[in-house]
Amino acid sequence: MEVFAFVFLVALGATTLVTSAWARDYAQPRVTLLGSDRGISVLVTAGSARVLIVNGTDPASLGNAVSKARHPGLDRLDLMIVSGNSAAAQLVPRAIALLNPRVVMSVGSAASLSETTIAPTKVIEHSTAIELPDGVIITIDVWLAAGGENDDVTWSARIDRGVASVYWVSDHEDLMNNSLPGKVDVTVIGRGAPANDTPFPNSRVIVTAGESISGPELRSMAFNALGSETAILRVFAGEDVRIDLDLQGIRSVSGASQAASPTPG
């Protein structure tokens, strides 16, 4: 029993140290890109706050990516922001059931939840800023889709800390609006592939879902729009890619599938 008690106490102490180290690491202001099959969701962490912006087509792959991104014992999710569009009616309820967030906000409407008993705490209909610890700010912008011909909206989330910035758009149509930021560190297309005439903000890095577009095609589009200095990345289903929100700006992103920029012919 004495040996057992000693081993148990050592194991408990080691577990406590590891958990504390994980907690300190995860308290660092960070954006984690999560592959969810033809889409990319975003987990924003700062201090004790955890916010998930949901997109994609497969809740199972999203759940796998979230599980990889969160350490054991740190599985709490404070806020989930979801599309209210009816096209998200398959993904959103299943993602909520799978990840069990404390609070749910939908963007534009609550049509994606109309067949469930889930009611969002808030429907975001206009530009909304959400402040997190350590100076992290998430700004949600909303536009009517299809020129106002239906009730759907397109939307974006800009995550800022100091001069660091990640601009996530729910689909490539958001990049066609007249309110693009002039310059950001990282632009993430949440779902779908950009078109040949899609404009991009001046970005150090462009990220899309790996299942949405081939590497050569994406390289060509980004090269034509921004030149060879922009890094091109793809995130596949179930993958997680961490981006630290350095106050001095985001210089590079590692951990995703990189596609080198083409050489001018």
VEXVEX-684666 format. One line per 4 residues: number of its first residue (from 1); their letters; for each residue x, y, z of N, C-alpha, C. Coordinates in steps of 0.02 Angstrom, whole numbers, plus 50000, padded with zeros to 5 digits. Example, Ala and Ser with C-alpha at 12.3 -4.5 7.8 and 13.67 -1.06 7.14 Angstrom:
<recs>
1) as) 50660/49716/50390/50615/49775/50390/50660/49835/50390 | 50642/49888/50354/50684/49947/50357/50645/50002/50394
</recs>
This chain:
<recs>
1) mevf) 50041/49940/50000/50000/50000/50000/50043/50063/50000 | 50100/50061/50035/50143/50119/50037/50172/50134/49967 | 50194/50079/49934/50219/50088/49866/50165/50115/49820 | 50106/50087/49826/50050/50110/49785/50035/50184/49799
5) afvf) 50034/50203/49861/50020/50272/49879/50072/50319/49850 | 50136/50297/49854/50190/50339/49827/50182/50348/49752 | 50171/50291/49717/50162/50294/49644/50102/50337/49627 | 50048/50329/49665/49988/50367/49651/50000/50442/49659
9) lval) 50036/50461/49714/50051/50532/49726/50096/50560/49672 | 50146/50521/49650/50190/50544/49596/50150/50554/49532 | 50107/50505/49517/50066/50510/49457/50020/50570/49460 | 49990/50581/49520/49946/50638/49529/49983/50703/49520
13) gatt) 50044/50707/49549/50084/50767/49541/50103/50780/49469 | 50123/50728/49434/50141/50735/49363/50081/50757/49321 | 50024/50727/49336/49963/50746/49299/49946/50819/49311 | 49953/50841/49374/49939/50911/49391/49986/50958/49354
17) lvts) 50051/50940/49352/50100/50982/49317/50084/50986/49243 | 50068/50928/49212/50053/50927/49141/49990/50967/49126 | 49939/50957/49169/49877/50994/49159/49888/51069/49165 | 49929/51089/49215/49944/51160/49224/49981/51188/49164
21) awar) 50029/51148/49137/50066/51171/49078/50019/51178/49019 | 49974/51129/49010/49924/51134/48956/49881/51196/48964 | 49860/51209/49026/49816/51266/49039/49852/51331/49022 | 49916/51336/49042/49954/51397/49026/49962/51405/48951
25) dyaq) 49977/51350/48917/49985/51353/48845/49920/51373/48811 | 49865/51344/48835/49801/51357/48802/49772/51425/48819 | 49800/51457/48872/49778/51525/48888/49808/51576/48841 | 49859/51557/48802/49889/51603/48755/49838/51623/48702
29) prvt) 49832/51687/48686/49785/51707/48634/49802/51673/48567 | 49753/51639/48539/49766/51596/48482/49703/51586/48440 | 49714/51577/48376/49662/51556/48330/49681/51486/48305 | 49636/51438/48310/49649/51371/48285/49600/51356/48229
33) llgs) 49627/51343/48169/49586/51326/48112/49571/51251/48114 | 49507/51234/48104/49484/51165/48111/49452/51142/48045 | 49481/51091/48014/49453/51065/47952/49390/51026/47965 | 49337/51044/47929/49273/51009/47939/49241/50990/47872
37) drgi) 49284/50966/47825/49262/50939/47761/49231/50993/47717 | 49269/51017/47669/49250/51071/47624/49235/51136/47661 | 49259/51141/47722/49250/51201/47761/49301/51206/47817 | 49308/51265/47845/49354/51278/47900/49317/51315/47955
41) svlv) 49315/51285/48015/49290/51319/48074/49349/51351/48111 | 49333/51394/48159/49386/51431/48194/49373/51428/48269 | 49422/51406/48307/49420/51407/48379/49464/51464/48403 | 49434/51512/48439/49471/51570/48465/49478/51561/48540
45) tags) 49540/51562/48566/49552/51554/48637/49593/51613/48662 | 49575/51638/48721/49611/51692/48752/49596/51690/48827 | 49649/51682/48867/49637/51674/48939/49592/51614/48951 | 49538/51625/48986/49491/51570/49000/49435/51564/48949
49) arvl) 49434/51608/48898/49379/51610/48851/49391/51563/48792 | 49338/51528/48770/49340/51484/48713/49279/51496/48669 | 49291/51518/48607/49237/51535/48560/49248/51495/48496 | 49196/51461/48473/49201/51422/48411/49155/51451/48358
53) ivng) 49183/51467/48300/49145/51491/48242/49139/51432/48195 | 49078/51410/48181/49066/51346/48147/49054/51356/48073 | 49086/51312/48034/49072/51308/47962/49093/51239/47938 | 49076/51222/47876/49094/51158/47848/49033/51117/47831
57) tdpa) 49044/51052/47820/48989/51008/47799/48983/50945/47842 | 49034/50930/47882/49034/50866/47918/49048/50877/47992 | 48998/50870/48035/49009/50881/48107/49056/50831/48138 | 49061/50771/48110/49107/50721/48139/49179/50742/48130
61) slgn) 49197/50766/48070/49266/50788/48060/49280/50851/48100 | 49230/50894/48108/49238/50953/48151/49251/50931/48222 | 49213/50882/48246/49223/50858/48314/49292/50828/48323 | 49317/50791/48273/49384/50763/48277/49437/50817/48281
65) avsk) 49429/50870/48241/49477/50925/48242/49475/50961/48309 | 49415/50972/48336/49409/51006/48401/49441/50964/48455 | 49431/50898/48453/49461/50853/48503/49537/50857/48502 | 49566/50861/48442/49638/50866/48436/49663/50934/48461
69) arhp) 49622/50986/48453/49644/51053/48470/49639/51068/48544 | 49597/51030/48580/49586/51044/48651/49619/50989/48693 | 49656/51010/48745/49688/50962/48789/49637/50929/48835 | 49652/50869/48859/49608/50837/48909/49598/50883/48969
73) gldr) 49537/50888/48992/49521/50930/49049/49507/51002/49030 | 49518/51019/48966/49505/51087/48943/49453/51084/48887 | 49399/51048/48899/49350/51036/48846/49289/51082/48850 | 49293/51133/48891/49237/51180/48897/49235/51225/48835
77) ldlm) 49174/51238/48810/49164/51284/48755/49113/51336/48777 | 49135/51399/48782/49092/51452/48808/49039/51475/48759 | 49060/51487/48696/49016/51517/48647/49026/51484/48580 | 48971/51467/48547/48973/51442/48478/48934/51491/48434
81) ivsg) 48966/51515/48381/48935/51560/48333/48922/51521/48269 | 48859/51519/48247/48840/51476/48191/48802/51516/48139 | 48801/51491/48078/48759/51520/48026/48686/51507/48041 | 48644/51557/48032/48572/51548/48040/48539/51526/47976
85) nsaa) 48575/51525/47920/48546/51508/47856/48519/51437/47855 | 48465/51427/47819/48433/51361/47816/48480/51308/47787 | 48528/51329/47744/48575/51282/47715/48619/51248/47768 | 48623/51278/47827/48665/51251/47881/48625/51206/47928
89) aqlv) 48563/51189/47909/48519/51152/47954/48543/51081/47969 | 48586/51053/47926/48613/50986/47940/48673/50989/47987 | 48715/51039/47978/48777/51043/48018/48765/51072/48088 | 48729/51128/48092/48727/51166/48154/48697/51127/48213
93) prai) 48637/51096/48206/48610/51060/48265/48656/51003/48288 | 48686/50968/48240/48730/50912/48259/48794/50937/48292 | 48820/50993/48269/48880/51022/48300/48865/51044/48372 | 48807/51074/48382/48788/51095/48450/48781/51034/48496
97) alln) 48748/50982/48471/48739/50922/48512/48805/50888/48528 | 48851/50890/48480/48916/50857/48488/48962/50894/48536 | 48961/50961/48533/49011/51000/48570/48983/51035/48631 | 48916/51037/48638/48883/51061/48699/48909/51128/48724
101) prvv) 48903/51181/48684/48926/51247/48706/48880/51276/48760 | 48908/51320/48801/48867/51353/48852/48817/51402/48822 | 48839/51438/48769/48797/51489/48737/48802/51480/48661 | 48746/51489/48626/48744/51486/48553/48718/51552/48526
105) msvg) 48754/51581/48478/48730/51639/48440/48727/51620/48367 | 48674/51640/48333/48668/51627/48261/48673/51693/48224 | 48693/51689/48161/48703/51749/48120/48648/51754/48068 | 48615/51811/48065/48564/51824/48014/48494/51804/48034
109) saas) 48486/51742/48056/48421/51717/48077/48433/51654/48119 | 48378/51620/48135/48384/51555/48170/48355/51499/48128 | 48354/51509/48061/48324/51459/48016/48358/51392/48021 | 48424/51391/48034/48461/51328/48038/48439/51286/48098
113) lset) 48405/51317/48146/48382/51283/48207/48307/51275/48210 | 48273/51291/48155/48199/51292/48156/48168/51224/48169 | 48203/51170/48152/48176/51103/48162/48198/51072/48228 | 48228/51112/48272/48252/51088/48336/48219/51127/48392
117) tiap) 48235/51107/48453/48211/51144/48511/48264/51192/48537 | 48318/51200/48499/48373/51244/48519/48356/51316/48500 | 48362/51361/48546/48351/51432/48533/48416/51469/48546 | 48441/51508/48497/48503/51545/48509/48493/51599/48561
121) tkvi) 48544/51612/48600/48542/51666/48649/48535/51734/48615 | 48566/51740/48556/48563/51802/48518/48567/51787/48444 | 48529/51825/48404/48535/51823/48331/48573/51885/48310 | 48632/51876/48280/48673/51933/48259/48649/51956/48191
125) ehst) 48624/52017/48188/48597/52044/48126/48637/52103/48099 | 48679/52130/48141/48720/52188/48121/48791/52177/48146 | 48836/52222/48126/48905/52218/48148/48908/52215/48224 | 48943/52164/48250/48945/52151/48322/49017/52135/48343
129) aiel) 49040/52168/48395/49107/52155/48422/49102/52115/48486 | 49142/52063/48493/49144/52021/48552/49215/52027/48582 | 49220/52052/48643/49284/52062/48674/49303/52003/48718 | 49364/51977/48709/49391/51923/48748/49450/51948/48789
133) pdgv) 49475/51908/48836/49534/51930/48875/49595/51943/48831 | 49644/51977/48859/49709/51990/48827/49703/52030/48762 | 49651/52072/48758/49645/52117/48701/49622/52085/48637 | 49594/52025/48639/49569/51992/48579/49498/52015/48565
137) iiti) 49485/52036/48504/49418/52059/48484/49396/52021/48421 | 49336/51992/48425/49304/51960/48367/49250/52006/48341 | 49255/52027/48278/49205/52071/48248/49167/52032/48195 | 49101/52025/48204/49059/51991/48156/49026/52043/48111
141) dvwl) 49033/52036/48046/48998/52079/47998/48950/52038/47957 | 48893/52068/47939/48838/52032/47907/48815/52070/47845 | 48803/52033/47789/48775/52063/47729/48720/52018/47702 | 48670/52049/47671/48618/52010/47637/48648/51974/47578
145) aagg) 48629/51911/47570/48654/51872/47513/48611/51882/47452 | 48640/51867/47394/48604/51868/47330/48568/51934/47320 | 48600/51990/47338/48570/52055/47328/48504/52065/47364 | 48493/52030/47419/48432/52037/47456/48374/51996/47429
149) endd) 48388/51949/47382/48335/51911/47351/48308/51855/47396 | 48344/51838/47450/48319/51789/47497/48338/51809/47567 | 48320/51767/47616/48332/51785/47686/48401/51766/47710 | 48441/51732/47668/48508/51712/47690/48555/51772/47694
153) vtws) 48608/51763/47732/48659/51815/47737/48727/51784/47725 | 48774/51825/47704/48844/51806/47707/48874/51845/47765 | 48929/51819/47792/48956/51851/47851/49030/51836/47859 | 49062/51875/47900/49133/51866/47912/49148/51876/47986
157) arid) 49206/51851/48007/49230/51862/48075/49302/51885/48069 | 49317/51943/48096/49386/51967/48099/49410/51961/48171 | 49466/51927/48181/49495/51918/48247/49558/51959/48251 | 49560/52007/48298/49616/52053/48304/49646/52051/48374
161) rgva) 49711/52059/48378/49747/52071/48440/49809/52111/48423 | 49812/52173/48448/49867/52217/48426/49863/52226/48351 | 49919/52215/48317/49918/52219/48244/49907/52151/48211 | 49900/52099/48251/49886/52032/48223/49813/52028/48202
165) svyw) 49800/51998/48143/49732/51995/48118/49721/51932/48076 | 49663/51900/48089/49641/51843/48049/49571/51860/48024 | 49562/51858/47958/49498/51875/47928/49467/51812/47899 | 49413/51788/47930/49378/51727/47909/49312/51746/47877
169) vsdh) 49298/51718/47818/49235/51731/47783/49196/51666/47776 | 49130/51670/47785/49091/51608/47786/49092/51572/47719 | 49098/51609/47664/49110/51579/47598/49139/51633/47553 | 49160/51613/47493/49197/51660/47451/49156/51720/47429
173) edlm) 49089/51715/47432/49047/51772/47413/49060/51832/47457 | 49081/51820/47520/49095/51876/47564/49152/51919/47537 | 49197/51889/47499/49253/51927/47472/49232/51972/47414 | 49170/51965/47391/49146/52006/47335/49112/52070/47358
177) nnsl) 49105/52079/47425/49072/52139/47449/49120/52198/47447 | 49094/52257/47462/49135/52318/47457/49166/52338/47524 | 49165/52293/47573/49190/52310/47639/49251/52268/47659 | 49290/52246/47611/49348/52206/47627/49399/52248/47665
181) pgkv) 49432/52218/47715/49487/52254/47747/49543/52265/47697 | 49579/52319/47705/49633/52333/47659/49691/52285/47666 | 49707/52267/47729/49765/52224/47742/49753/52183/47804 | 49766/52117/47801/49763/52073/47858/49821/52024/47854
185) dvtv) 49836/51991/47910/49890/51942/47909/49868/51878/47874 | 49808/51852/47893/49785/51788/47867/49712/51795/47844 | 49697/51772/47784/49629/51769/47759/49609/51696/47753 | 49552/51678/47783/49528/51608/47784/49460/51606/47750
189) igrg) 49453/51565/47698/49388/51555/47666/49354/51496/47700 | 49300/51511/47736/49269/51461/47778/49238/51403/47741 | 49214/51416/47680/49183/51361/47642/49184/51379/47567 | 49196/51329/47527/49195/51339/47455/49261/51366/47429
193) apan) 49267/51367/47363/49329/51390/47330/49319/51460/47302 | 49372/51499/47302/49366/51565/47269/49358/51557/47194 | 49327/51607/47164/49321/51608/47091/49381/51643/47061 | 49389/51638/46995/49447/51670/46962/49449/51745/46973
197) dtpf) 49390/51776/46980/49388/51849/46988/49378/51869/47061 | 49388/51824/47108/49378/51840/47179/49434/51886/47203 | 49417/51944/47230/49469/51987/47259/49489/51962/47328 | 49550/51974/47348/49574/51955/47414/49600/52018/47449
201) pnsr) 49592/52021/47515/49628/52073/47552/49703/52063/47544 | 49742/52115/47552/49815/52108/47553/49833/52065/47613 | 49856/52003/47601/49865/51954/47654/49933/51921/47649 | 49962/51905/47707/50024/51865/47707/50009/51792/47691
205) vivt) 49949/51769/47712/49931/51698/47704/49859/51693/47681 | 49845/51648/47634/49777/51630/47613/49766/51557/47631 | 49708/51542/47663/49694/51473/47684/49624/51454/47659 | 49619/51393/47630/49555/51366/47611/49550/51294/47636
209) ages) 49490/51265/47632/49481/51195/47647/49514/51153/47591 | 49551/51101/47611/49586/51061/47562/49540/51026/47513 | 49479/51010/47535/49432/50974/47492/49397/51021/47442 | 49405/51087/47449/49368/51135/47408/49402/51153/47343
213) isgp) 49469/51147/47341/49506/51170/47283/49573/51136/47281 | 49599/51123/47221/49665/51092/47215/49720/51143/47230 | 49777/51117/47250/49833/51161/47264/49855/51204/47205 | 49865/51174/47146/49886/51215/47088/49836/51269/47070
217) elrs) 49771/51253/47073/49720/51303/47057/49722/51360/47106 | 49727/51344/47171/49730/51396/47222/49793/51438/47215 | 49849/51406/47200/49912/51443/47190/49905/51494/47134 | 49874/51472/47080/49867/51516/47022/49824/51577/47039
221) mafn) 49767/51565/47073/49722/51620/47090/49757/51670/47137 | 49789/51644/47188/49821/51689/47237/49879/51727/47205 | 49916/51693/47162/49972/51727/47128/49946/51784/47085 | 49892/51772/47048/49865/51824/47004/49837/51882/47045
225) algs) 49810/51868/47104/49779/51921/47144/49829/51958/47187 | 49878/51923/47216/49921/51954/47266/49996/51949/47252 | 50016/51905/47206/50087/51897/47192/50117/51838/47229 | 50181/51829/47220/50215/51768/47244/50234/51770/47317
229) etai) 50227/51827/47351/50248/51832/47421/50197/51803/47470 | 50137/51791/47447/50084/51766/47491/50088/51690/47496 | 50088/51665/47558/50089/51592/47570/50019/51564/47558 | 50016/51504/47531/49953/51471/47513/49948/51407/47553
233) lrvf) 49894/51399/47592/49886/51341/47634/49817/51310/47625 | 49813/51244/47637/49749/51209/47637/49744/51168/47702 | 49684/51167/47732/49671/51129/47793/49619/51075/47775 | 49636/51013/47790/49592/50957/47772/49550/50935/47832
237) aged) 49498/50896/47818/49451/50873/47869/49487/50841/47927 | 49469/50861/47988/49497/50832/48048/49563/50863/48070 | 49593/50906/48028/49657/50938/48046/49645/51000/48090 | 49695/51017/48130/49693/51079/48168/49759/51116/48159
241) vrid) 49754/51181/48147/49813/51222/48134/49811/51283/48181 | 49861/51289/48223/49863/51342/48273/49899/51405/48247 | 49870/51462/48261/49899/51526/48242/49901/51570/48305 | 49960/51581/48332/49966/51624/48391/49954/51697/48371
245) ldlq) 49914/51732/48411/49898/51802/48397/49952/51846/48429 | 50009/51848/48397/50065/51889/48420/50048/51963/48413 | 50058/52001/48466/50042/52072/48464/50077/52109/48408 | 50134/52083/48386/50173/52116/48333/50151/52094/48263
249) girs) 50103/52048/48260/50079/52025/48195/50096/51953/48182 | 50060/51922/48136/50070/51852/48118/50114/51849/48056 | 50174/51821/48065/50222/51820/48010/50214/51758/47965 | 50195/51702/47995/50188/51641/47957/50141/51594/47993
253) vsga) 50118/51543/47957/50073/51492/47985/50102/51424/47967 | 50113/51382/48018/50140/51316/48006/50089/51263/48025 | 50098/51203/47998/50055/51148/48017/50002/51130/47967 | 49992/51171/47915/49944/51154/47863/49981/51130/47801
257) sqaa) 49942/51105/47753/49972/51082/47690/49988/51144/47647 | 50052/51154/47634/50074/51214/47599/50078/51201/47524 | 50058/51251/47486/50064/51249/47414/50107/51308/47393 | 50167/51295/47368/50213/51350/47352/50185/51392/47295
261) sptp) 50200/51456/47298/50177/51501/47245/50211/51485/47179 | 50174/51492/47124/50205/51476/47059/50256/51528/47038 | 50301/51508/46994/50350/51555/46967/50323/51585/46903 | 50328/51652/46897/50302/51684/46836/50334/51653/46773
265) g) 50293/51643/46723/50318/51614/46661/50347/51666/46615
</recs>
